[in-house]
Amino acid sequence: MFQPEKALGHYTRVLSKDEAFPPFEELAELIHAQHPDFRLSIESGNEEEWETLLLCGNDEVEVAVIERNPVSDGSTGQDEIADFIEDTQDCKPESGVAWLEEYLTSVRTIYAFQHLQGSETEEGSDALHALRSALWERGDAIIQADGEGFTNEDGYHIVWQFSDSVSGPWNMGVFQDGTWHHFKMDLGDSDHRAAFLNGEVPDDLSAVTVSGR
């Protein structure tokens, strides 16, 4: 599948409504089992209360730094949430932005992945994706990516923050009357893009509908 071009050092994030977080050992074992050429280590905090993790290859090439930022009064996480709400005020579609703003007020933990050199390889990218997916699939979470936007809880893209030059197939979702309509569109197709920005399913595409969450 097409992936929008990402600058080295960019961030992707899992935004979770859950204050609880998986222990370091659980995440380290996942990487060891699924991607034995990579390993996870603690950069700050401890096994019970980890704050920053490093994902790297056995060749010492760093893939990603993962920060766990709780969202509470006066916290860095709270500032990030405020920035997301401000940054998306003028985004489209309006229905997706409204749903997102309400969702963000309930987020309690941000897992921020800074993509490093090792993420540029297929193996490194797969290891990073496995770790991010493990955190997202715990439930009650959405994904954000710099230069792209936000997903809903089902992983469909709901707010447009791509560059105008982007193209290729992408899983999208529009929110209408409490229902999500999921479909795959061509990001570079002007008609598809106009429909999405207007909060509609493109006329030539079919959508799967699911109850809104």
N, C-alpha and C positions, 0 to 999 in steps of 0.2 A: 504494500500500500504506500501511496505517496506520503512523504513526511515533509512539512514545510521546513525550509532551511533554518537552522538554528545557529546562532553565534556561540562560540566556545565560552563557557562560563555563565550561560543563561540559566534560568531557573524554571523548574516545574514544581508544582506543589500539590499535596493532598490536603484538603480542608475538611476536617472531621468534626462532627457534632459531639463526639465522644471524648471525655476527659481522660479515660483510661487509655493506656498505650501498651503495645506488646513488649515483653522483656527483651533485652539485648540477645540473650541466648537463643530465643525463638527465631529472631531474624538472622542471626549468624548461622544457625543450623539450616535454615532455608537456603541461604546462599551456598553453603557447603554441599548440600544435597543436590541442588539444581544446577549450580555453576561452580564446580570444584576448582576451576582455575582462578577463582576470585575469592576474596575474603573480606569480612567486615570487622572493623576495630572501633574502639571507643576513643574519641578525641577529647571529649569533656563529659563530666558526670561519671557515673558508675553503672554497673550492670543492672541495678535495681532502678536507678533514676538517671538514665542516659540523657544527655542533652545534644551532643553532636557525635555523629558516626562518620567513618571514612570507609568507602567502598573502593577497593583497589585490586589489581590483578596480582597473581603470584610473582609477576615480573616487576612489581612495585609501581607500575603505571597507575596513577590515580584516576578513578572513574567518576566519583561523585562524593561531595560532602553532604550529609543529611543532617539538618537542624530540626529539633523538635521545639516548637514555640507554643507554649500554652497561651490561651487567650483569656486574660483576666484584667481587671481594672489596672491601668497604668503599665501594662506589659507591652513588650515589643509586638507580640501577636495581636493585641488590640489595635496598635498603630497600623499594622499591616492590613487588618480588616477595614479600618477607616479609609486607608489609601485605595483599596480595591473598590469600595463603594464610590469614592470620589472619582476614580479613574474611569468607571463604567457609566457614569451618569448620562453621557451623551452617546453611548453605544447603541447599537441596534441588534435585534429587534427590541422594542420597548417592553413587550411582554416577558421576554427572557431576562431583561435587566431588572424588572420589577420582582420576578421570582427569585433571581439571584440575590438582590439586596435583602429580601426577607430571609433567605437561607443563611446569608453571611452573618446575620445577627445572632444566629444560633450556633455558629462554629466555636468549638472549644479548644481545638488543637490544630496547629499548622505544621505539616511536615514539608520542609523546603529542601529540594534537591538542587544543588549547584552542579551543573554538568561540567566535568573536567575532560582532560585530553583522552582518557581511556574510554569515554562514552562515545567517541567518534568511530570506534570499531564495532562491528556487528555483535561480537561476543560481549563487549563491555556494555553496549546499549541493551542487550538482552538481559544482562544481570541487573542493570539499573531498573529496567521495566519490571522484572520479577519482584524486586524489593518494593517499588512504588505500588504495584498491583496488590501485593500482600497487605499493605497499609490501607489502600482504598477498599479492597474487598471485605474488610472487617465490617463495612456497612456504615450508613449515614455519613457519606463522604462524597465530595466532588473533586474534580481535578482542574487545576489552573496551569496554563503554560504561557510564559512571556512571549509576546508577539503573536499569540493565537487567540486566547480567551479562556472561557470556562465551559465545563461540561455540567450536565445534570448528574443525578446519582446513578443513572444507567450508562454513563460514559459518552453520551451524545452531546455534541458541541452546541451551545445555546446562545453565546454572545460573540459577535464578530469583532476581533481585534487583529485580524490578519492585515498584511500589506495589500495594496491594490493589485500587485503583480502575482499574487499567489494563484495556483491552479492545481487541479488534480482531484480525485475522489475523496470525500470526507463524510463521516457520519454526523448528521445534524439533527437537532430537535427544536421544534417550535411549540410554544405553550399557548393553548387556546381553550378558554372556558374550563379550566381545571384539568385539562387533558394534554398529555405530551403526544406529539406526532413525530415519529422518528423516521428518517429517510437518509439515503446517501445521495449527495449532489456533487456536481463538478464545481469546485470553488472558483474556477475561472470563467464559468458560463454566466454571461451577464443577466440572463433571464432567471437562472437559478439563484444568483446572488440577490437580485432585486426582490424576488419573492421571499427569500429568507429574511432579508433586512426589514421587510414589511410584516414579518411574523406569519408567513403563509408557506404551505407546501407548494413547490413548483408544480405547474399544471401537468407537466409530462412525467411526473414521478408519483409513485405510490408510497404510502406511509403506513407504518404500524403504530397503532394508538395504544397508550397505556395510561392508567390513572395517574394524575399528577401527584408528586411528592415534594 
